[in-house]
Amino acid sequence: MTPPPSISRAPIQGDEEAVYTAAGLAVPVAPLAVGGSCAEACDRFSRKADLWALAVVERDGRPVGLVERHNVMGRCAASAETAALPLAQVMDPAPLLIEASVGLSEIGRRLARLKPPTPQSSFIVVEDGRYRGLGAVADLMLLSIEQSDLRARQLEAAKRQADQANRAKSAFLANMSHEIRTPLNAMMGFAEILEQEVLGAHAIPLYGEYARDIADSGRHLMDLINDLLDLSKAEAMRLELSEVLIDVSRVVSSGARLLSERASRNGVRIISAVPPSLPPLRADERKLRQMLLNLLSNAVKFTPSDGVVTVGGHVAGNGALWLSVHDTGIGMSGEDLAKAMEPWGQIDNALGRGHVGTGLGLPLTKCLIELHGGRLDVVSTPDRGTTMALVFPAARVEPR
């Protein structure tokens, strides 16, 4: 049986999204009165070849049945007595009623659940329980395709806008960093001159402390600018790698030494358990050191006094190289971890409030390891500690 020709839908005024609901499928076909006869339905179907169903409604407009063309026309042609039958004997007394505000996907689910649909299937669209029009499966299919095409175009337009905004952000950050670095370097230089009393001793010793605070603040701001620029470039896939063969244990030892003084001030020990026999790694050494320092700094920050931060490394069975930083700190819940992995995300706790941070370290580390084709693995338990591992693919590990 060929599908019914699509019936033109009445235009819907207002919200464009309303078109993609049952209201957009409702064809305002005049219904039959509940007390009518089968002859009335046959006459309507005979005069309009593309009419495949008629609703039967009460006086108050509430549907009570559905008369479908294929159930009536053959019986009327076969017997004149059929024409005299009341509508109640030929109609479906339990038609599918769809509220006008229901979306297309939900209509499809209801059709499939209540009665397996065919292209000839029809349903009644109601508004506040009263008849509004007829809907057809054939029209539902066409409108669903139209909606999918529209959404695809909208997504493509949104993607273009997002790409354009991302490029604008990257350009802004690059220009901003350049404009800020120049005066900031001058400020830091003058602050260091004052701190070291190059031009003479201060009459008031407190001025030296102020100069040191200015220099420290400047260095912190410079680190923030560099992290912002690196994160922006990494997200835009514009950060380039300068790959060399790296002695991993040497880089780990160097990073541990850099942070050992800060850790000792907090009563935290850093232990390097990376075996010197680890094979060379092909990677960007500066970015590897940056990733390790970010993980170590984060571990020291969230480990209380008398805690331990351990750096480990090994080659897994699949050839991947793992560099892990394990701490005995406060750990994180799943919600805290998700927040920490977002740019500017910072965990609110007593230990964290005691340290200056930007919330860019972990997101930047994740971007940098993914730039190397690897991943950042995190396992954390509240009050028991955290393990963060840089996992480099086997292709970057040089055989001994």
Secondary structure, 3 states (H helix, E strand, C coil): CCCCCCCCCCCCCCCHHHHHEHHHHCECCCCEECCCEHHHHHHHHHHCCCCCEEEEECCCCCEEEEEEHHHHHHHHHHCHHHHCCEHHHCCECCCCEEECCCEHHHHHHHHHHHCCCCCCCEEEEEECCEEEEEEEHHHHHHHHHHHHHHHHHHHHHHHHHHHHHHHHHHHHHHHHHHHHHHHHHHHHHHHHHHHCCCCCCCCCCHHHHHHHHHHHHHHHHHHHHHHHHHHHHHHCCCCCCCEEEECHHHHHHHHHHHHHHHHHHCCCEEEEECCCCCCCEEEEHHHHHHHHHHHHHHHHHCCCCCCEEEEEEEECCCCCEEEEEEECCCCCCHHHHHHHCCCCCCCCCHHHHCCCCCCCHHHHHHHHHHHCCCEEEEEEECCCEEEEEEEECHHHECCC
